Amino acid sequence: MAVIKKNELSTMSRKAIEEKILELKRTILELHGEGKKEKVKPLKKAIAKLKTMLSLSEKNQGLNIPSK
């Protein structure tokens, strides 16, 4: 099952994307703590996809998103 659905991703705002990234990072930490490191890869891919969406929206719309 996908972490984020395609139609959900296209309708997310910048703030929602940033919140989702934080949520996924917390989930990764929880999985590492439980010893389930094999379940982390899909979450990392989802974070990368979300960061790409932020970057593309910044380039296309000229948003001033502070880099972290």
N, C-alpha and C positions, 0 to 999 in steps of 0.2 A: 504494500500500500504506500502511496506517495505521502510524503510529509506535508507538502503543500500542493493543492490542486491547481491546474493551469488557470482555470477561470477565476479562482480565488486570488491568484497572484496578480492577474491583470487588473483587478478591482481594488487592490490594496493601496492605501495612501502611504506617503513617506513615513509618517509617524507609526502607522501600523506595521510597516516593514521593519523599522528599527526595533519595535517592541517584540516582533516575532524573532528577530535575530537574538535578542537578549534571552527570550524564552528557550530557544534552541540551545544556546550556550549553557544555560542552567541545566537543561536536560542532559547534555553531554557530560557535565560534571557529575551529575547523579549517576549516570550509567558507569562512569569510570569508578565511582565509589562502590558500586555494586559488583564490579568485576565483569561487566558486560561490554567489554571494549569492542567486540565484533559488531555491535549494533550502532556504533558511532558514525560509521562512514556515510550512511544516507543523510544523517543530520548535518554533517560537514558539507555535503554536496548542496543541501538546501540552503545553508548559510551562504555558500559561495554564489548560488543563484540569486539570492536576495540582495547581496552586495552588488552583483552585476546589475540588477534592476535599478538600484539606487544610483549607480554610476551612470547608466544609460539615461535615466531621467534627468540627472544633473546636466549631462551634455546636451540633451535634446531641448530641455526647457530652461536652461540657464539658472537652475536652482543653486543657492549658496548653501551647500551642505558641508558642515565642518568635518574635516577628516580626523580620524581617531588614531 
